[in-house]
């Protein structure tokens, strides 16, 4: 699993626990029928942000993966997902779903 590369620190353990808890919530949306890459941002040659759309049976889920390469191996350092795009994808990449008055 992606969390296997997270450091054995209190922060890494907290991330792992949060991930396990939110996977239970995602499970209630049915199975994943694939994904679409929304956008990839190469911040540096060793840091990349990948914005994805996960195609669940019930509704789409927006995901951000932060990838970091401290040496020769890439690792996922952060995962963020939500059913509302504004909570994951910047408006400069994807216009907001819910326009505020």
N, C-alpha and C positions, 0 to 999 in steps of 0.2 A: 504494500500500500504506500501511497505517497508519503505518509507521515513517518515512514521508517527512516527517512533521511533527516528528519528534524532532530536537532541536537537534544541530548539528554540533559536538559536544563528545566527549571520550573516553567519557563516560558514555553518550551517545546512540549512539555507535559500538558500544560493548559491548552495549547493549540490542539493537541491530539484529542483531549477530552471534549472540547468544543466541536471538533470535527465528527466524532462518534455520535454525539447528541444530535447534531443537525442531519446526519445521515438517516436517522430514524424518521425525521420529518420529511425528508425527500422521498423515503420509501412509500409514504402515503400518497404520492403523486402517480404511482404506477411505475411501469418500466420505462427505461430510456430507449428511445427509438433513433438514436444517433445524436449528432451535434453539428452546429455550424460555427465556423470561426468568424466572429464579427470583426475583429481588428487585432493586429499584433503591433506592439510598440517596442522597438529595440532601443531601450534607454541608453545602454552602453553595450559594448561587445560581451559583457558578462552579466547583464541584467535585462530581462525581457518581461513584458506584461502581455498576457494573452487573454482577450475577452472572447467568451464563448456563449452560444445559446444551446442549452441542453434541451432536447426534444422529448419531454416527458409526455406520457399518455394524456394526462389531465390538463397541463398547461406548460408554457415555456419556463425555463429557469435560466437566469443570466449568471454567468460565472466569470470570475477573474482569477487567473493563476499568475503568481509572481514567481518567475524562474531566475535563479541565481547560480553562477558558476564561479566559486571561489578559487578553484584550481582547474582540473580537467573534467570534472563531472558536474553536470547540471543537477540542481535540486529544486524542489518546490518549497519556497519559504513561506508562502501565504496563499490561502484559498478563501475566496469570498463569494457567496452566492445569495441570490434573492429572486423572488418571483416578479419584483418590480425593477425594471431596468435602471431607474435613476439611483437605486441603492448600490449599483455595481459599476455601470458604464458611464463615463463622463459625458455630459451633454454635447461636448465638442465632437464626440465620436458617434453618438446616437441621440437624436432629439428625445426629450422627455416624453413619457407616455401620458402623464397627468399634468397638463399645463395648469399652473396656478394663476388665479386672477390677479 
